Amino acid sequence: MIDETVLDAASRYVQTFFGDDATGHDWHHMVRVRRLAERIAVQEGADRGIVALAALLHDVDDAKLSPATSDDLGNARAFLANWDISPADAAAVLTAIREVSFSKNGATPPSTREAACVRDADRLDAIGAIGVARAFAFGGAHGRALHDPDGGDRSATTAHFHDKLLKLKDLMCTDAGREIAVARDAVTRGFLDEFLLEWEGER
């Protein structure tokens, strides 16, 4: 069982870890993913403690942010080792973290309910109004163009909508995630439609 002492410590840890992030993977992203993941967990009958802890730690070994530890989840393992967490619970947290990544897992189904909750929550935070803002924050932080009207620059932020964001609604793993994704997907698509109209001077 994951108790509140561990979750409080994880919150402090990730707040420090992501304190200066300007790519959309900041501390507030972890908080939002935790909230969404726990909300989904209630409906899916998943272990809320496992879900909450995995949600808080899910990006500490992300390949974009911590490439040196992304394979062995070294940062997450080091945190878990400092607390009295059962081997089974620690393994469940690590499984959920490992199965979050879009680039590594794509449409492969998660192996546990807890992993499904965390994956859906992370992907939900990538769409909707927050998701749009995060996409442009990431692009700006990495010097990427807003848009390439010729479509050749796949690093342009609007290309990311087509390469990933517009696919996420149909990749939800839980009923709760699918319900939440409908409205967020509509916002994402509506933004992109408006953006392109304004880009072409039609609005």
Backbone bond lengths (Angstrom), bond angles and torsions (degrees), N, CA, C in turn:
res aa  C-N    CA-C-N  psi(-1)  N-CA   C-N-CA  omega(-1)  CA-C   N-CA-C  phi
1 M - - - 1.470 - - 1.529 109.74 -
2 I 1.300 116.63 133.66 1.466 122.08 178.28 1.522 108.25 -93.59
3 D 1.337 117.41 118.97 1.465 118.56 -177.12 1.527 111.48 -96.73
4 E 1.328 115.08 172.86 1.467 120.89 -175.20 1.523 112.47 -65.48
5 T 1.331 117.37 -28.01 1.464 119.74 178.23 1.529 110.59 -60.47
6 V 1.321 115.53 -43.27 1.468 120.40 179.00 1.527 110.59 -67.30
7 L 1.326 116.67 -42.58 1.465 120.14 -179.61 1.525 111.17 -65.20
8 D 1.335 116.84 -38.69 1.468 119.87 177.09 1.526 110.49 -63.75
9 A 1.327 115.94 -41.71 1.465 119.90 178.87 1.524 110.97 -65.17
10 A 1.319 116.53 -40.12 1.466 120.31 178.20 1.522 110.85 -64.25
11 S 1.319 116.42 -38.24 1.468 120.30 177.55 1.519 110.86 -61.10
12 R 1.329 116.53 -44.98 1.465 120.18 179.25 1.528 110.71 -65.46
13 Y 1.311 115.65 -40.12 1.470 120.63 -179.35 1.525 111.48 -61.32
14 V 1.317 116.84 -49.81 1.468 118.21 -177.07 1.524 111.69 -73.03
15 Q 1.330 117.31 -26.99 1.466 118.76 176.11 1.524 110.01 -63.83
16 T 1.318 116.40 -39.93 1.463 120.65 176.35 1.529 111.05 -71.90
17 F 1.321 116.45 -43.90 1.471 122.23 -176.82 1.523 111.57 -59.37
18 F 1.332 116.73 -41.96 1.466 121.13 -175.36 1.528 112.48 -106.57
19 G 1.323 116.76 18.18 1.457 120.92 -172.60 1.512 115.71 -55.67
20 D 1.334 117.97 -36.41 1.466 121.32 -175.95 1.526 113.09 -104.91
21 D 1.318 117.65 10.56 1.460 119.86 -175.92 1.526 111.96 -67.44
22 A 1.337 115.52 136.84 1.469 120.75 177.38 1.521 110.63 -127.64
23 T 1.338 116.78 22.84 1.462 120.92 -176.33 1.523 112.99 -104.67
24 G 1.330 116.79 2.40 1.459 119.53 -174.78 1.513 112.73 93.76
25 H 1.340 117.07 -0.02 1.462 122.00 176.16 1.531 109.07 -108.98
26 D 1.312 115.50 43.21 1.454 120.43 -177.13 1.529 111.06 -85.37
27 W 1.315 114.43 -178.79 1.461 122.30 179.31 1.522 111.84 -55.66
28 H 1.309 116.80 -38.80 1.467 119.85 -177.77 1.529 111.67 -66.89
29 H 1.326 117.13 -30.41 1.469 120.17 174.08 1.526 110.04 -61.29
30 M 1.337 116.90 -43.09 1.469 120.04 179.52 1.528 110.89 -62.44
31 V 1.321 116.21 -40.31 1.468 120.47 179.70 1.524 110.47 -64.66
32 R 1.330 116.60 -45.18 1.471 119.69 -179.89 1.527 111.15 -63.79
33 V 1.326 116.46 -42.53 1.464 119.69 179.76 1.527 110.15 -63.77
34 R 1.319 116.79 -40.24 1.475 118.82 177.00 1.526 110.86 -60.24
35 R 1.320 116.56 -47.68 1.472 119.58 -179.25 1.525 111.44 -58.76
36 L 1.320 115.67 -48.48 1.464 119.91 179.99 1.524 111.48 -63.52
37 A 1.328 116.49 -43.00 1.462 120.45 -177.77 1.523 111.19 -63.75
38 E 1.325 117.02 -40.79 1.460 119.86 178.39 1.528 110.79 -68.33
39 R 1.312 116.16 -38.39 1.474 120.23 176.40 1.531 110.44 -59.72
40 I 1.308 116.06 -44.75 1.461 120.69 178.72 1.529 110.61 -67.45
41 A 1.333 116.53 -39.94 1.466 121.08 -178.11 1.519 112.15 -59.42
42 V 1.327 116.67 -37.69 1.463 120.57 179.09 1.523 109.90 -60.09
43 Q 1.325 116.29 -44.87 1.463 120.60 -178.50 1.529 112.49 -73.57
44 E 1.318 116.19 -27.27 1.465 120.01 -175.34 1.522 113.31 -96.15
45 G 1.334 116.93 -5.90 1.459 119.67 -179.59 1.514 113.77 71.54
46 A 1.323 117.03 30.05 1.461 121.90 179.71 1.526 110.14 -90.96
47 D 1.318 116.36 164.33 1.461 122.50 178.45 1.528 108.93 -73.31
48 R 1.328 116.11 112.25 1.471 119.70 -174.24 1.518 112.43 -66.66
49 G 1.325 118.03 -33.74 1.457 119.89 179.53 1.518 111.99 -65.27
50 I 1.323 116.08 -46.76 1.471 120.72 176.84 1.522 109.96 -59.84
51 V 1.320 115.69 -45.96 1.464 121.22 -178.36 1.524 110.96 -62.06
52 A 1.329 117.10 -46.63 1.465 120.67 -177.76 1.522 111.57 -62.95
53 L 1.338 116.93 -44.47 1.462 119.85 -178.22 1.530 111.18 -68.28
54 A 1.315 116.75 -43.26 1.467 119.53 177.88 1.522 111.29 -63.15
55 A 1.324 116.84 -38.13 1.465 120.35 179.02 1.524 111.03 -63.35
56 L 1.318 116.77 -42.49 1.463 119.85 179.65 1.531 111.86 -65.40
57 L 1.324 116.61 -37.10 1.470 120.93 -174.49 1.527 113.88 -95.47
58 H 1.323 117.82 1.50 1.470 119.33 -166.19 1.525 115.04 -64.01
59 D 1.326 118.91 -20.28 1.469 120.16 -178.06 1.524 114.04 -108.74
60 V 1.330 118.65 1.24 1.471 118.24 -175.79 1.530 112.13 -68.50
61 D 1.329 116.69 -18.12 1.465 120.46 176.52 1.527 111.79 -122.07
62 D 1.321 116.68 23.02 1.459 120.83 178.84 1.532 109.87 -61.56
63 A 1.319 116.29 137.56 1.470 120.65 -175.61 1.522 112.72 -61.31
64 K 1.341 117.51 -29.48 1.473 120.60 -179.98 1.523 111.15 -73.74
65 L 1.329 116.52 -27.54 1.457 121.39 -171.60 1.525 112.87 -107.76
66 S 1.316 117.22 -36.30 1.471 122.53 -177.96 1.529 109.75 -135.61
67 P 1.330 117.71 66.55 1.470 120.20 -174.41 1.525 113.94 -59.59
68 A 1.324 117.49 -29.38 1.466 119.98 -176.80 1.524 112.78 -68.22
69 T 1.329 117.11 -23.74 1.472 119.74 -177.44 1.523 112.60 -115.79
70 S 1.322 117.54 6.39 1.466 119.45 -172.28 1.529 113.25 -67.91
71 D 1.321 117.59 -28.95 1.467 119.56 -178.31 1.526 112.69 -77.56
72 D 1.335 116.44 -42.71 1.469 118.90 -176.31 1.526 113.33 -100.47
73 L 1.346 116.83 2.18 1.475 121.39 -178.70 1.531 110.65 53.95
74 G 1.327 114.66 43.47 1.459 120.42 -173.91 1.510 115.35 -58.89
75 N 1.324 117.66 -40.21 1.465 119.48 -179.02 1.522 111.61 -67.78
76 A 1.322 116.53 -43.68 1.465 120.14 178.27 1.525 110.49 -64.56
77 R 1.320 116.88 -43.13 1.470 120.51 179.19 1.529 110.98 -60.61
78 A 1.327 116.34 -42.44 1.463 120.24 -179.42 1.525 110.75 -63.43
79 F 1.328 116.91 -40.80 1.464 119.11 177.56 1.522 110.52 -63.41
80 L 1.318 117.35 -48.98 1.463 121.46 -176.79 1.525 111.51 -61.45
81 A 1.330 116.97 -34.09 1.463 121.10 -177.72 1.521 112.54 -66.44
82 N 1.316 117.25 -19.60 1.466 121.23 -178.72 1.520 113.37 -84.38
83 W 1.326 116.46 -2.48 1.464 119.76 -174.48 1.519 110.83 -127.65
84 D 1.327 114.56 155.50 1.465 121.02 -178.75 1.528 109.25 -80.23
85 I 1.318 114.30 76.29 1.467 121.83 -179.14 1.523 107.56 -114.09
86 S 1.303 117.22 132.68 1.463 120.16 -178.06 1.527 110.34 -62.33
87 P 1.331 117.26 150.54 1.468 119.86 177.47 1.527 112.61 -55.05
88 A 1.331 116.86 -37.19 1.470 120.03 -179.49 1.521 111.05 -66.66
89 D 1.337 116.48 -42.65 1.465 119.53 179.51 1.528 110.94 -68.10
90 A 1.330 116.32 -41.48 1.470 119.49 178.42 1.525 110.40 -61.16
91 A 1.328 116.29 -42.32 1.469 120.01 179.15 1.519 111.07 -64.19
92 A 1.328 116.87 -38.15 1.467 120.66 179.38 1.523 111.34 -65.92
93 V 1.336 116.47 -39.57 1.466 120.63 177.37 1.526 109.95 -64.00
94 L 1.319 117.07 -46.27 1.468 120.81 -179.02 1.525 111.90 -64.64
95 T 1.320 116.81 -36.93 1.468 119.93 176.42 1.517 110.70 -61.80
96 A 1.324 116.38 -45.41 1.465 120.21 179.94 1.522 111.17 -62.19
97 I 1.330 116.90 -41.43 1.465 120.61 178.98 1.530 110.29 -64.59
98 R 1.320 116.04 -45.40 1.467 120.71 -176.88 1.526 111.98 -62.97
99 E 1.336 116.64 -29.80 1.462 120.02 -174.17 1.530 113.70 -96.57
100 V 1.328 117.49 10.58 1.468 121.27 179.12 1.524 112.05 -78.85
101 S 1.302 117.40 -45.10 1.469 123.20 -167.18 1.527 113.89 -54.26
102 F 1.338 115.47 129.07 1.468 121.01 175.97 1.521 110.49 -68.62
103 S 1.317 117.01 -43.54 1.467 120.28 -176.09 1.525 111.86 -67.07
104 K 1.332 117.45 -31.75 1.464 120.65 -177.85 1.525 112.99 -91.05
105 N 1.337 116.98 -29.24 1.464 120.23 -172.64 1.520 114.87 -113.42
106 G 1.351 116.74 -27.54 1.459 120.20 178.07 1.511 112.99 50.44
107 A 1.330 116.23 -118.97 1.464 121.62 -178.07 1.526 112.66 -98.97
108 T 1.333 117.89 5.16 1.463 120.27 178.31 1.524 109.68 -62.97
109 P 1.319 119.13 126.24 1.473 120.47 -176.76 1.527 111.71 -63.02
110 P 1.330 117.88 140.94 1.463 120.76 175.04 1.528 110.10 -64.52
111 S 1.319 116.11 155.76 1.462 120.11 -176.22 1.520 113.58 -90.00
112 T 1.341 117.55 -12.50 1.466 120.66 -179.89 1.524 109.82 -137.06
113 R 1.332 115.53 160.81 1.470 119.88 176.19 1.519 110.69 -63.81
114 E 1.332 116.18 -37.58 1.458 119.95 -179.37 1.529 110.89 -64.17
115 A 1.321 116.55 -43.03 1.466 120.31 177.87 1.519 110.91 -63.08
116 A 1.325 117.10 -38.01 1.467 120.77 178.82 1.521 111.02 -63.56
117 C 1.327 116.69 -40.65 1.466 120.58 -179.75 1.525 111.49 -64.11
118 V 1.328 116.41 -45.13 1.467 120.31 -178.18 1.525 110.44 -69.45
119 R 1.328 117.19 -41.57 1.465 119.51 178.93 1.522 110.81 -61.40
120 D 1.320 117.15 -47.80 1.466 119.51 -179.98 1.519 111.03 -60.71
121 A 1.330 117.18 -42.77 1.463 120.51 -179.01 1.524 111.47 -62.03
122 D 1.323 116.88 -43.55 1.466 120.62 179.03 1.525 110.92 -63.93
123 R 1.309 116.73 -41.32 1.466 120.11 -179.83 1.525 111.55 -71.93
124 L 1.309 117.35 -32.68 1.469 119.58 176.18 1.522 111.04 -64.86
125 D 1.337 117.31 -33.80 1.462 120.00 179.43 1.523 111.66 -74.62
126 A 1.330 117.04 -6.19 1.467 121.49 177.19 1.521 112.29 -94.55
127 I 1.339 117.47 -4.15 1.465 120.59 178.39 1.523 109.73 -127.56
128 G 1.335 116.18 174.04 1.455 119.91 -174.13 1.518 110.61 79.84
129 A 1.320 116.50 -169.19 1.465 121.21 -177.01 1.526 111.78 -60.41
130 I 1.333 116.20 -45.04 1.463 119.90 178.50 1.525 110.47 -63.39
131 G 1.302 116.84 -42.90 1.456 120.50 -179.28 1.516 112.87 -61.42
132 V 1.327 116.59 -41.87 1.466 120.68 177.12 1.527 109.94 -60.84
133 A 1.334 116.03 -46.55 1.467 119.96 179.77 1.526 110.75 -60.95
134 R 1.323 116.66 -42.29 1.463 120.46 -179.94 1.525 111.56 -64.98
135 A 1.317 117.35 -38.37 1.463 120.37 -179.75 1.526 111.02 -60.94
136 F 1.321 116.57 -43.70 1.460 119.35 -179.20 1.525 111.65 -75.91
137 A 1.335 117.42 -29.43 1.463 119.75 174.12 1.527 110.05 -63.79
138 F 1.327 116.52 -44.43 1.468 120.81 179.10 1.528 110.49 -63.56
139 G 1.326 116.49 -45.34 1.457 119.91 179.07 1.514 112.42 -61.08
140 G 1.322 116.62 -44.09 1.455 120.54 179.22 1.517 112.50 -63.86
141 A 1.331 116.10 -41.37 1.463 120.44 -179.58 1.525 111.88 -64.89
142 H 1.331 116.56 -24.51 1.464 120.53 -179.03 1.532 112.60 -108.50
143 G 1.332 117.00 14.82 1.455 120.84 174.94 1.510 114.56 66.38
144 R 1.312 117.06 30.59 1.465 120.80 -177.84 1.522 111.47 -91.36
145 A 1.319 115.67 149.83 1.465 120.93 178.53 1.519 110.24 -67.37
146 L 1.337 116.04 151.28 1.461 119.74 173.32 1.521 110.59 -63.10
147 H 1.340 115.06 -45.81 1.461 119.84 -170.31 1.519 109.21 -159.29
148 D 1.316 116.19 143.37 1.463 121.64 172.04 1.524 107.38 -119.03
149 P 1.341 117.75 105.19 1.465 119.50 -176.04 1.525 113.62 -62.18
150 D 1.328 117.67 -21.21 1.465 120.47 178.29 1.531 112.35 -84.12
151 G 1.327 116.22 -13.52 1.457 120.63 176.59 1.511 115.72 78.77
152 G 1.317 117.28 4.56 1.458 119.46 -177.24 1.519 114.22 -80.36
153 D 1.330 116.48 -27.11 1.465 120.85 -177.64 1.524 109.26 -90.62
154 R 1.336 116.76 97.14 1.464 120.28 -177.50 1.518 112.06 -75.59
155 S 1.334 117.58 -6.70 1.463 119.21 175.98 1.525 111.82 -86.69
156 A 1.337 117.71 -11.65 1.468 120.40 178.18 1.527 109.57 -59.51
157 T 1.313 116.26 145.73 1.465 119.77 -173.72 1.520 112.52 -61.34
158 T 1.319 118.10 -39.22 1.465 118.13 179.80 1.526 111.84 -66.24
159 A 1.322 118.31 -25.80 1.467 120.37 175.55 1.523 110.33 -65.48
160 H 1.326 116.06 -32.87 1.469 121.14 179.00 1.532 111.07 -63.08
161 F 1.328 116.63 -30.72 1.465 119.70 176.15 1.526 109.82 -59.60
162 H 1.322 116.07 -46.84 1.468 120.10 -177.68 1.528 112.13 -74.91
163 D 1.329 116.55 -36.09 1.460 120.48 -176.88 1.527 112.49 -73.67
164 K 1.337 116.91 -27.34 1.466 119.15 -175.22 1.521 114.03 -140.42
165 L 1.329 117.58 -58.62 1.464 120.61 -165.62 1.522 113.66 -59.65
166 L 1.322 117.74 -40.72 1.466 120.35 -177.72 1.530 112.58 -74.61
167 K 1.316 116.80 -6.80 1.468 121.05 178.18 1.528 112.59 -93.64
168 L 1.323 116.80 -16.75 1.458 119.74 -167.07 1.523 114.28 -67.52
169 K 1.315 118.11 -35.85 1.472 119.86 -179.81 1.523 110.74 -55.07
170 D 1.299 116.58 -42.10 1.462 120.77 -176.38 1.524 113.13 -82.56
171 L 1.326 116.54 -0.26 1.461 120.70 178.52 1.523 112.45 -108.27
172 M 1.334 116.91 7.57 1.457 119.52 177.32 1.527 110.07 -63.23
173 C 1.319 115.69 143.77 1.467 121.73 -174.38 1.522 113.39 -102.04
174 T 1.321 117.76 -15.86 1.460 121.65 -175.52 1.522 110.30 -121.88
175 D 1.321 116.04 156.26 1.466 119.78 176.26 1.520 110.54 -61.93
176 A 1.332 116.45 -41.71 1.465 120.09 179.93 1.521 110.86 -63.24
177 G 1.319 117.02 -42.51 1.458 120.71 178.31 1.508 112.22 -62.44
178 R 1.319 116.09 -40.88 1.467 119.83 179.12 1.527 111.31 -63.68
179 E 1.316 116.97 -38.98 1.468 120.54 179.20 1.523 111.14 -63.54
180 I 1.318 116.60 -46.22 1.468 121.11 -178.61 1.527 110.79 -67.61
181 A 1.321 116.26 -35.06 1.467 120.83 -174.33 1.519 113.37 -66.74
182 V 1.321 117.73 -26.76 1.470 120.03 -175.13 1.525 111.04 -57.64
183 A 1.327 117.08 -53.06 1.467 120.61 -178.06 1.524 111.26 -67.47
184 R 1.320 117.00 -40.25 1.467 119.74 -178.71 1.529 111.52 -66.07
185 D 1.309 116.24 -39.40 1.463 120.11 177.29 1.526 110.82 -62.95
186 A 1.333 116.59 -40.00 1.467 120.24 179.38 1.524 110.76 -62.79
187 V 1.328 116.91 -40.37 1.468 120.76 177.61 1.526 110.15 -63.49
188 T 1.313 116.75 -43.93 1.467 121.22 -179.51 1.525 111.17 -60.58
189 R 1.323 115.83 -47.41 1.466 120.30 -179.38 1.528 111.09 -66.93
190 G 1.327 116.58 -39.51 1.459 120.17 178.51 1.513 111.86 -62.65
191 F 1.346 116.15 -41.20 1.462 119.74 177.27 1.522 110.87 -61.40
192 L 1.331 116.76 -48.07 1.466 119.56 -177.03 1.524 111.20 -63.08
193 D 1.318 117.10 -40.20 1.468 120.15 177.29 1.525 110.92 -60.28
194 E 1.334 116.26 -45.76 1.469 120.48 -179.56 1.527 110.71 -66.11
195 F 1.323 116.44 -41.97 1.463 121.23 178.91 1.525 110.67 -56.04
196 L 1.316 116.64 -47.09 1.465 120.41 -176.82 1.523 111.75 -68.68
197 L 1.329 117.29 -35.70 1.466 120.15 175.69 1.521 110.89 -63.44
198 E 1.332 116.30 -43.99 1.462 120.06 179.67 1.530 110.74 -68.96
199 W 1.321 117.21 -36.53 1.472 120.73 178.68 1.522 110.57 -59.51
200 E 1.305 116.14 -40.29 1.464 121.33 -178.63 1.526 112.77 -85.53
201 G 1.338 117.18 1.80 1.461 120.77 179.03 1.511 113.93 72.50
202 E 1.325 116.59 23.06 1.460 120.73 -178.58 1.524 112.65 -94.14
203 R 1.315 116.76 -5.10 1.470 120.05 179.96 1.515 109.32 -126.40
